[in-house]
Amino acid sequence: MQPELKLRIISGIILAIVVLGATIYGGVVFSVLSALIGLLIYYEWSTITRLQAEQPLTNVVGWIGQAAIAAAVVAGTLGYSLILLALFFVLAIGLMFAGRTSSWFPAGVVYAGLTGIALSGIRGSDSAGLHAMLFVFAVVWATDILAYFIGRAIGGPKLAPKISPGKTWSGAIGGTVSAVVAGVLVAYFAFSGKVALAAPIAFVLSVFSQSGDLFESFIKRRFGVKDSSHLIPGHGGVMDRVDGLIFACFAAFLLAGLFSLIKGGEVTSLGAALFGV
């Protein structure tokens, strides 16, 4: 086995153990992990888009915003974290229109900040949150793995050749179908009676997951970088590993919020709201 492949496998196993362990434990442990992922994503985003190198003072404002959001996420105050995100986004937009920064700055504020908020919000502190988070993982992982193998096996027309030349329509469709199957299986055991609802949710999350993958590919191609960073041995950066998960969590977070508004009344957790339990 080649040393690089061996390193990739070992670091991948360690990452999976850490993430799944924190997800199962929940509470402040998962909140800290969520906040850390958000901070690392902002670091990579600001490096890739050259905010750190070309606009250091503006980037300090970004770091203050991300640190405040991360603290609110760790404290478990979903409402305050969303308020902080909105405030710093408005500030970033103001700096952009004042000519002090580019549109990449407000985009990075939302991309990184909402990642930590969405992850922590979906997991919550109850069993429904755990099952909802495992559902999201299953959908994203099934999408990534099966899209890769089915795309390589079948080939065919490219999905977005100018952004990611290796991706095909056959892989995208195969990944989505696999995600729906995986999501339904998780829902069958975790959310009894919600299998019919799981299929369309899994479909939406899979589409968003693949969109997130393409989005990160676009960003890296736009700025001429191969990996988002070198933080993870053999894998590149955090964004390289969670690009699909980020967009899938955004979609799950928004869907849960929408469902809770439609249902009305007291919402125990976003994970519960996602499946109406």
Order of alpha helices (4+ residues) and beta strands (2+ residues): alpha-alpha-alpha-alpha-alpha-alpha-alpha-beta-beta-alpha-alpha-alpha-alpha
